[in-house]
């Protein structure tokens, strides 16, 4: 059976034949490639022909879909917010909004 469901970024789907659960991350309209993320965190892609040939069903987001990311530290993500990073031994410097520093 083919699907008539449109891929929508952020929405979750289940392949009825394989029981794979995934969400659509992005759609490249030019190439017809749909980027997907499986519930285990793996990233994949499929083209529109494969999407239309698949037996897919829209589903509610799984309760445990963030499980693959539970052990990731902020530093592992490749970015940090340097504006809020302070060392415990350093006191934050207070600057008056309309005055000079240290007044």
ZANU-293493 format. One record per atom (N, C-alpha, C, CB): residue number from 1; chain; x, y, z; atom name. Coordinates in steps of 0.02 Angstrom, whole numbers, plus 50000, padded with zeros to 5 digits. Glycine has a CB too. Example, Ala and Ser with C-alpha at 12.3 -4.5 7.8 and 13.67 -1.06 7.14 Angstrom:
2
1:A:50660:49716:50390:N .
1:A:50615:49775:50390:CA .
1:A:50660:49835:50390:C .
1:A:50565:49776:50452:CB .
2:A:50642:49888:50354:N .
2:A:50684:49947:50357:CA .
2:A:50645:50002:50394:C .
2:A:50704:49970:50286:CB .
This chain:
103
1:A:50042:49941:50000:N .
1:A:50000:50000:50000:CA .
1:A:50044:50062:50000:C .
1:A:49952:50000:50061:CB .
2:A:50026:50111:49962:N .
2:A:50064:50173:49960:CA .
2:A:50032:50224:50006:C .
2:A:50069:50200:49888:CB .
3:A:50074:50272:50025:N .
3:A:50050:50323:50071:CA .
3:A:50028:50386:50034:C .
3:A:50103:50340:50123:CB .
4:A:49978:50418:50061:N .
4:A:49956:50482:50035:CA .
4:A:49971:50537:50086:C .
4:A:49881:50481:50019:CB .
5:A:50009:50519:50138:N .
5:A:50026:50566:50191:CA .
5:A:50084:50610:50167:C .
5:A:50045:50530:50256:CB .
6:A:50078:50674:50175:N .
6:A:50132:50720:50157:CA .
6:A:50184:50722:50213:C .
6:A:50104:50790:50143:CB .
7:A:50249:50725:50195:N .
7:A:50300:50733:50246:CA .
7:A:50299:50804:50274:C .
7:A:50370:50716:50218:CB .
8:A:50296:50811:50339:N .
8:A:50295:50877:50371:CA .
8:A:50351:50879:50422:C .
8:A:50225:50890:50405:CB .
9:A:50398:50927:50415:N .
9:A:50453:50932:50463:CA .
9:A:50427:50938:50535:C .
9:A:50498:50991:50447:CB .
10:A:50457:50898:50579:N .
10:A:50438:50899:50650:CA .
10:A:50385:50847:50668:C .
10:A:50412:50966:50668:CB .
11:A:50352:50818:50618:N .
11:A:50300:50768:50632:CA .
11:A:50330:50698:50633:C .
11:A:50245:50772:50578:CB .
12:A:50298:50654:50671:N .
12:A:50320:50585:50681:CA .
12:A:50278:50537:50639:C .
12:A:50317:50565:50755:CB .
13:A:50311:50484:50614:N .
13:A:50278:50435:50571:CA .
13:A:50303:50365:50590:C .
13:A:50291:50449:50496:CB .
14:A:50262:50316:50574:N .
14:A:50284:50246:50582:CA .
14:A:50275:50211:50515:C .
14:A:50243:50210:50638:CB .
15:A:50327:50175:50495:N .
15:A:50322:50132:50436:CA .
15:A:50287:50068:50459:C .
15:A:50393:50118:50405:CB .
16:A:50227:50057:50434:N .
16:A:50186:50000:50455:CA .
16:A:50219:49933:50439:C .
16:A:50117:50004:50423:CB .
17:A:50255:49930:50383:N .
17:A:50287:49867:50363:CA .
17:A:50347:49850:50406:C .
17:A:50307:49871:50290:CB .
18:A:50389:49901:50421:N .
18:A:50452:49888:50457:CA .
18:A:50448:49906:50531:C .
18:A:50509:49927:50426:CB .
19:A:50395:49940:50551:N .
19:A:50384:49964:50619:CA .
19:A:50437:50014:50641:C .
19:A:50384:49904:50667:CB .
20:A:50470:50046:50593:N .
20:A:50518:50098:50610:CA .
20:A:50480:50163:50625:C .
20:A:50570:50109:50553:CB .
21:A:50501:50196:50679:N .
21:A:50472:50259:50700:CA .
21:A:50523:50314:50687:C .
21:A:50450:50258:50775:CB .
22:A:50501:50367:50655:N .
22:A:50546:50422:50638:CA .
22:A:50508:50487:50633:C .
22:A:50582:50407:50572:CB .
23:A:50547:50541:50633:N .
23:A:50516:50606:50620:CA .
23:A:50551:50638:50561:C .
23:A:50521:50653:50684:CB .
24:A:50516:50681:50527:N .
24:A:50544:50717:50470:CA .
24:A:50581:50778:50497:C .
24:A:50488:50739:50419:CB .
25:A:50644:50784:50477:N .
25:A:50685:50841:50499:CA .
25:A:50681:50897:50448:C .
25:A:50757:50819:50510:CB .
26:A:50690:50879:50384:N .
26:A:50693:50930:50332:CA .
26:A:50673:50899:50266:C .
26:A:50764:50961:50328:CB .
27:A:50651:50941:50220:N .
27:A:50634:50919:50153:CA .
27:A:50671:50964:50104:C .
27:A:50557:50920:50140:CB .
28:A:50711:50935:50060:N .
28:A:50744:50973:50008:CA .
28:A:50700:50967:49946:C .
28:A:50817:50946:49994:CB .
29:A:50662:51019:49933:N .
29:A:50615:51019:49877:CA .
29:A:50650:51012:49810:C .
29:A:50573:51083:49878:CB .
30:A:50711:51039:49805:N .
30:A:50748:51037:49742:CA .
30:A:50766:50966:49723:C .
30:A:50810:51080:49746:CB .
31:A:50795:50929:49771:N .
31:A:50818:50861:49757:CA .
31:A:50765:50808:49772:C .
31:A:50881:50846:49797:CB .
32:A:50713:50828:49809:N .
32:A:50661:50780:49828:CA .
32:A:50682:50733:49883:C .
32:A:50641:50741:49768:CB .
33:A:50733:50753:49922:N .
33:A:50758:50711:49977:CA .
33:A:50726:50733:50043:C .
33:A:50836:50716:49982:CB .
34:A:50703:50684:50081:N .
34:A:50674:50696:50147:CA .
34:A:50723:50671:50199:C .
34:A:50604:50660:50154:CB .
35:A:50746:50716:50242:N .
35:A:50792:50697:50296:CA .
35:A:50750:50676:50356:C .
35:A:50842:50755:50314:CB .
36:A:50766:50617:50384:N .
36:A:50727:50591:50439:CA .
36:A:50772:50573:50497:C .
36:A:50686:50530:50417:CB .
37:A:50743:50571:50557:N .
37:A:50779:50549:50617:CA .
37:A:50737:50495:50650:C .
37:A:50791:50609:50666:CB .
38:A:50770:50437:50658:N .
38:A:50736:50380:50690:CA .
38:A:50732:50392:50765:C .
38:A:50773:50314:50675:CB .
39:A:50689:50356:50798:N .
39:A:50678:50364:50870:CA .
39:A:50741:50350:50910:C .
39:A:50621:50319:50893:CB .
40:A:50788:50310:50883:N .
40:A:50850:50295:50918:CA .
40:A:50903:50348:50908:C .
40:A:50877:50228:50896:CB .
41:A:50887:50401:50869:N .
41:A:50933:50456:50858:CA .
41:A:50969:50454:50792:C .
41:A:50982:50458:50912:CB .
42:A:50969:50396:50758:N .
42:A:51003:50391:50693:CA .
42:A:50969:50436:50642:C .
42:A:51004:50318:50669:CB .
43:A:51010:50463:50597:N .
43:A:50986:50506:50543:CA .
43:A:50985:50467:50478:C .
43:A:51029:50571:50537:CB .
44:A:50935:50477:50438:N .
44:A:50930:50445:50374:CA .
44:A:50896:50491:50324:C .
44:A:50893:50378:50379:CB .
45:A:50887:50465:50264:N .
45:A:50852:50504:50214:CA .
45:A:50816:50457:50167:C .
45:A:50900:50551:50175:CB .
46:A:50766:50483:50135:N .
46:A:50731:50446:50082:CA .
46:A:50707:50496:50031:C .
46:A:50671:50405:50112:CB .
47:A:50699:50472:49970:N .
47:A:50674:50517:49919:CA .
47:A:50597:50513:49917:C .
47:A:50704:50499:49849:CB .
48:A:50568:50558:49880:N .
48:A:50495:50562:49878:CA .
48:A:50464:50498:49849:C .
48:A:50473:50622:49837:CB .
49:A:50499:50466:49802:N .
49:A:50473:50404:49773:CA .
49:A:50468:50350:49827:C .
49:A:50518:50380:49715:CB .
50:A:50521:50344:49868:N .
50:A:50520:50295:49923:CA .
50:A:50467:50313:49974:C .
50:A:50590:50291:49957:CB .
51:A:50459:50378:49989:N .
51:A:50408:50400:50037:CA .
51:A:50339:50379:50013:C .
51:A:50411:50477:50046:CB .
52:A:50325:50394:49950:N .
52:A:50258:50379:49923:CA .
52:A:50245:50304:49917:C .
52:A:50251:50412:49855:CB .
53:A:50299:50264:49909:N .
53:A:50291:50192:49903:CA .
53:A:50286:50157:49971:C .
53:A:50350:50163:49864:CB .
54:A:50301:50194:50024:N .
54:A:50300:50165:50092:CA .
54:A:50230:50167:50121:C .
54:A:50350:50201:50137:CB .
55:A:50217:50120:50166:N .
55:A:50154:50119:50202:CA .
55:A:50165:50154:50269:C .
55:A:50128:50044:50213:CB .
56:A:50153:50219:50270:N .
56:A:50167:50261:50328:CA .
56:A:50104:50284:50362:C .
56:A:50209:50322:50307:CB .
57:A:50112:50297:50427:N .
57:A:50056:50320:50467:CA .
57:A:50082:50376:50513:C .
57:A:50024:50262:50509:CB .
58:A:50044:50431:50518:N .
58:A:50061:50485:50564:CA .
58:A:50049:50460:50635:C .
58:A:50021:50550:50550:CB .
59:A:50096:50476:50681:N .
59:A:50088:50455:50751:CA .
59:A:50104:50514:50797:C .
59:A:50134:50395:50768:CB .
60:A:50082:50509:50859:N .
60:A:50101:50557:50911:CA .
60:A:50175:50548:50926:C .
60:A:50057:50548:50976:CB .
61:A:50210:50601:50949:N .
61:A:50280:50593:50967:CA .
61:A:50288:50539:51021:C .
61:A:50310:50660:50992:CB .
62:A:50337:50494:51012:N .
62:A:50347:50443:51063:CA .
62:A:50366:50474:51130:C .
62:A:50402:50394:51041:CB .
63:A:50347:50442:51185:N .
63:A:50362:50469:51251:CA .
63:A:50437:50471:51265:C .
63:A:50327:50428:51304:CB .
64:A:50474:50424:51238:N .
64:A:50545:50418:51254:CA .
64:A:50590:50439:51197:C .
64:A:50561:50347:51274:CB .
65:A:50568:50483:51153:N .
65:A:50607:50498:51094:CA .
65:A:50672:50536:51109:C .
65:A:50566:50537:51046:CB .
66:A:50678:50566:51168:N .
66:A:50741:50601:51185:CA .
66:A:50792:50556:51218:C .
66:A:50726:50660:51230:CB .
67:A:50775:50493:51229:N .
67:A:50820:50447:51263:CA .
67:A:50890:50445:51233:C .
67:A:50791:50377:51261:CB .
68:A:50900:50445:51167:N .
68:A:50968:50444:51140:CA .
68:A:51010:50504:51160:C .
68:A:50965:50438:51065:CB .
69:A:50978:50558:51182:N .
69:A:51013:50620:51198:CA .
69:A:51021:50631:51273:C .
69:A:50977:50678:51168:CB .
70:A:50996:50586:51314:N .
70:A:50997:50596:51386:CA .
70:A:51067:50599:51415:C .
70:A:50958:50542:51420:CB .
71:A:51115:50564:51386:N .
71:A:51183:50562:51412:CA .
71:A:51229:50613:51380:C .
71:A:51211:50494:51403:CB .
72:A:51204:50656:51337:N .
72:A:51246:50705:51303:CA .
72:A:51256:50766:51347:C .
72:A:51215:50725:51235:CB .
73:A:51319:50784:51356:N .
73:A:51336:50844:51394:CA .
73:A:51333:50904:51346:C .
73:A:51405:50838:51428:CB .
74:A:51326:50963:51373:N .
74:A:51322:51023:51331:CA .
74:A:51385:51031:51289:C .
74:A:51311:51085:51375:CB .
75:A:51443:51015:51318:N .
75:A:51506:51021:51280:CA .
75:A:51508:50974:51221:C .
75:A:51565:51008:51326:CB .
76:A:51474:50917:51225:N .
76:A:51474:50869:51170:CA .
76:A:51434:50893:51110:C .
76:A:51445:50803:51195:CB .
77:A:51393:50943:51119:N .
77:A:51352:50969:51064:CA .
77:A:51392:51013:51017:C .
77:A:51294:51007:51092:CB .
78:A:51452:51033:51037:N .
78:A:51494:51073:50993:CA .
78:A:51484:51147:51001:C .
78:A:51482:51054:50923:CB .
79:A:51447:51168:51050:N .
79:A:51438:51239:51063:CA .
79:A:51424:51250:51137:C .
79:A:51381:51268:51020:CB .
80:A:51440:51308:51160:N .
80:A:51423:51328:51227:CA .
80:A:51405:51401:51225:C .
80:A:51481:51315:51278:CB .
81:A:51368:51423:51273:N .
81:A:51348:51493:51278:CA .
81:A:51401:51529:51319:C .
81:A:51277:51501:51310:CB .
82:A:51447:51563:51285:N .
82:A:51503:51594:51320:CA .
82:A:51481:51654:51362:C .
82:A:51555:51616:51271:CB .
83:A:51422:51681:51349:N .
83:A:51399:51737:51389:CA .
83:A:51380:51716:51460:C .
83:A:51338:51770:51355:CB .
84:A:51362:51654:51468:N .
84:A:51341:51631:51535:CA .
84:A:51392:51584:51567:C .
84:A:51275:51596:51530:CB .
85:A:51446:51568:51531:N .
85:A:51497:51524:51560:CA .
85:A:51539:51564:51609:C .
85:A:51541:51493:51504:CB .
86:A:51540:51543:51671:N .
86:A:51583:51574:51722:CA .
86:A:51617:51518:51760:C .
86:A:51543:51621:51769:CB .
87:A:51674:51534:51787:N .
87:A:51709:51487:51829:CA .
87:A:51684:51497:51901:C .
87:A:51786:51495:51824:CB .
88:A:51678:51443:51939:N .
88:A:51651:51450:52007:CA .
88:A:51691:51497:52051:C .
88:A:51648:51383:52040:CB .
89:A:51757:51503:52038:N .
89:A:51798:51545:52081:CA .
89:A:51795:51619:52060:C .
89:A:51869:51521:52080:CB .
90:A:51763:51634:52004:N .
90:A:51759:51703:51981:CA .
90:A:51692:51733:52001:C .
90:A:51768:51706:51905:CB .
91:A:51695:51794:52025:N .
91:A:51634:51832:52039:CA .
91:A:51613:51865:51974:C .
91:A:51645:51884:52097:CB .
92:A:51550:51865:51958:N .
92:A:51528:51900:51898:CA .
92:A:51539:51976:51906:C .
92:A:51454:51885:51883:CB .
93:A:51561:52007:51852:N .
93:A:51573:52079:51852:CA .
93:A:51507:52114:51841:C .
93:A:51626:52099:51798:CB .
94:A:51490:52161:51884:N .
94:A:51428:52198:51879:CA .
94:A:51441:52265:51845:C .
94:A:51394:52207:51949:CB .
95:A:51405:52278:51793:N .
95:A:51412:52341:51757:CA .
95:A:51345:52376:51759:C .
95:A:51435:52329:51682:CB .
96:A:51346:52439:51782:N .
96:A:51284:52477:51783:CA .
96:A:51262:52491:51712:C .
96:A:51293:52544:51823:CB .
97:A:51197:52491:51702:N .
97:A:51170:52498:51635:CA .
97:A:51188:52564:51603:C .
97:A:51095:52491:51637:CB .
98:A:51184:52620:51639:N .
98:A:51198:52685:51609:CA .
98:A:51258:52719:51642:C .
98:A:51138:52730:51615:CB .
99:A:51298:52681:51676:N .
99:A:51356:52711:51709:CA .
99:A:51420:52679:51686:C .
99:A:51350:52705:51784:CB .
100:A:51474:52699:51716:N .
100:A:51539:52670:51701:CA .
100:A:51549:52608:51743:C .
100:A:51595:52720:51712:CB .
101:A:51592:52564:51719:N .
101:A:51606:52502:51754:CA .
101:A:51639:52518:51821:C .
101:A:51652:52456:51712:CB .
102:A:51617:52486:51874:N .
102:A:51649:52492:51939:CA .
102:A:51627:52552:51980:C .
102:A:51721:52495:51931:CB .
103:A:51583:52593:51957:N .
103:A:51561:52651:51996:CA .
103:A:51513:52631:52050:C .
103:A:51529:52703:51953:CB .
